[in-house]
Amino acid sequence: MAFYQGMVQGGGYQTYVAGMAVPNMQYAMQTPPHGHQPSTPAKMGYMSPAQCSVPSAIECWRWGLPQGAVIVNAKPKLQAALVDYDKMINTELKAFTDACKKLGGAVQTQGGAVGELFAAQRSMLERALKMQKPTMEAIGKLAEGETQAAMHKVEAACEAAAEAPATLRPHTRMVAGAMSAMGWVMVEEPGGYVKDSLNAIPVYGRQVRDVEGEEHSRLVQALTDLIKALRALVEHHFAKGLIKAGGGLLDNEKYSYPAKELVQSYRLLMTNNLQPFLRSARTLTPPPGSVPLLSNPLERLAALCDALFLAQSTMIDTQVTRLRPPSEEALGRILEPTTDILNDIEELEEQENEAAGPFQLHVQLVASGLGAVAWVSVASPPLYVTEILNSVPTLGEKVSTLGEKHAEFASLYKDLLRGLLAYVKEHHASGVHWNPAGEGAAS
């Protein structure tokens, strides 16, 4: 069938009906009406038969169309998923950002960043759904730029609140944790992924509700409603993931998983941040006037820290980069080596507290921060590591008062945690970056 349509002034393509240009309607037919020039399907915006309709003889007479015309919609309708996403933006998201504005300060700033995040993801989805076979690599690239920038703003507001009055800290932490749900586009079972973020809201939500004023409880409810709406949307439209919805394939030929980058970046962390700290711990001498030690607990502590980061490096190399997201039971087994070492460090801390030796504060400082390696078990690793990093300065300042070398010890330890934070921000911003094309973990 050849396509024909009218040409209106200004270069737009529209149909002439009874001598008048009718917007949003075009027609195609085998025989051109008088005065019309042939056009291509591309010019007419034709994409599929679903966009066409065949008018009845009476409708052709009523509209002044020749018999046999086929009406073509120049602008295809939005996919249902985008329509529902727009509804969520205009209802639940708007209610949430309005609740943030009521509280002002860092919460209002963070609410604006959340609005940008949803807008960026909506734009990304529209582009992804136009792909014939979107790959995980392509989706990852689409998620860069505006989406990542907005997520960084959400986290930055949380970090800024740590320096502000304590009243709003739980609010920003609650919101930042919930926004890990936006990583659903990169997983195979997004409904369960969003559910995990939804279930985490009460962790800080209880503290927020305890603050006097209904506007605080309203924020918790608005955030809960927003994440519930997101969960309903992805379960309805993307039950098997965005890749499956677009017809893409999850295999190593289609998806270039950054295994090498994940492993090498962690090894650089160990070289550039861990080793300087270990050297400081192994060479540090007790403060002047201390009772002589039969054994140096910092030597034991350094050995445990070395083993801990080595165990996590091995886990990333042999498990994370080779497996799909595991079940909770399988994850528990994967984490056993690091969990055992953390238990040994906790035991060493208890021994030093009982002995009240010259390195008691040093062991407390390190033990209080090493929980950061548990980032592999949380939905928002950057937020989790940030909270632990923010709790370190108090003990660090006490250690620093003991002398220059002790201050260096505390500083190098904070550098180690900052390096870990930078690593998870770059590679695991929305949770552990398991290999979606990997094998299933043994159950």
C-alpha positions, 0 to 999 in steps of 0.5 A, a space after each residue: 500500500 502506498 501512503 498519501 497525505 496532505 501538506 500544510 503550511 510550515 512543513 507539517 504533515 496532516 490530513 486534509 478533510 473537506 479542505 481543512 487540515 485536521 490535526 492528529 489524523 493522517 490517512 493512507 490509501 492505494 489511490 491518492 486523492 486529488 492534489 495529494 502527494 505520496 509520502 513514506 510510512 516514516 514521514 507519516 509516523 507509521 510504526 505498526 498496524 496497531 497504530 492504524 484504523 480502518 474507518 467505515 463507509 459512513 465515517 469516510 463520507 462524514 469525514 470526507 475521506 475516499 473509500 479504502 482510506 486507512 487512518 494512521 496516528 502520527 503520534 503513537 500512544 505512550 506505553 502503558 508503563 510510562 502512563 503509569 509512571 507519569 501517574 506515580 510522578 503526579 500523585 505519590 511523588 508530588 505528595 512526597 515532595 510536598 511533604 519534604 517542602 513542609 519540613 524545609 532544610 536538608 529534607 526539602 533539598 533531598 526531596 527536590 533531588 528525589 524528584 530529579 531522580 524519578 524524572 531521570 528514570 522516567 526518561 531512561 525508561 522511555 528510551 529503553 522501551 524503544 530498544 528492540 532488544 535492550 541489553 544490561 550494558 545498554 541499560 547501565 549506560 542509560 542509567 548514567 548521567 542524569 540518573 546517577 547525578 540525581 542519586 548523588 544529590 540524594 546522598 549528598 543531602 544525607 551527608 549534609 544533614 549529618 553536620 546539621 541539627 540532629 532533628 532531621 538526620 533520621 529523615 534524610 537517612 530514611 529517604 536515602 535508604 529508600 531510594 536504593 529501590 531505584 536500582 530495580 532497573 538492573 535486577 531480574 526480580 525488581 518487585 522483590 528488590 523494591 520490597 526490600 527497600 520498602 521494608 527498610 523504611 521503618 528502621 528510621 521511620 520510627 525515629 521520624 514519627 517520634 519527632 513532634 509534629 504531624 508533618 514528620 509522620 506525613 513524610 514517612 507515610 508519603 515515602 511509604 506510599 511512593 515506594 509502594 507505588 513503584 513496587 506495584 508498577 514494576 511488578 505489573 509491567 516489569 515482573 521479570 525485569 526491564 531486560 526481559 520486558 524489552 526482549 533483551 538477552 541476559 548473557 555474557 555476549 550481550 552484557 559486558 559485566 565489569 568484573 575486572 573493574 570490581 576486583 581491581 578497584 578493591 585491590 587498589 583500595 587494599 594497596 593504597 588505603 589498607 597497607 599504610 594503615 597496617 604499617 602504622 598499626 604494626 609500628 605504633 608504640 604505646 604512649 609514654 608512661 604506659 605499662 610494658 606489654 607482654 604482647 601488642 594487641 595492635 599486631 593481632 588487630 592488624 593481622 585480623 584487618 588484613 585477613 578481613 579485607 582479603 576475605 572480602 576481596 576474595 568474595 568479590 572475585 570468586 562470588 560477586 562477579 560470578 553469581 546472580 543475586 543469591 538468596 538470603 540463605 546462600 548469602 549468609 554462607 557466602 559471608 561466613 569468612 568475613 563474619 568469622 573474622 569480625 567476630 574475632 575482632 569483637 572478641 579482641 575488643 572485649 579482651 582489651 576493654 577488660 585489660 584497659 591497656 594502652 591501646 584500648 582506644 585504638 582497638 575500640 576505634 578500629 572495631 567500631 568502624 570495621 562493621 562497614 565491611 557489612 555493606 555487602 548485606 544492605 540495600 544502600 552501601 554508600 549510606 551504610 558506610 557513610 553512617 559508620 564513617 561519621 561515627 568514627 571521629 569521636 574515638 579518633 580524636 581521643 586517640 589523636 591526643 596521645 601523640 603524633 604517631 597516634 594521630 597518624 594512626 587515626 587519620 590513616 584508619 579514616 582514610 581506609 574507611 573513606 576509600 571503602 566508601 568511594 569504592 561502594 559509591 562507584 561500584 555498588 551504589 544501589 546494592 552489591 553488583 552481582 553478575 546478572 548473567 552469572 550462575 545461581 548460588 548453591 542452595 
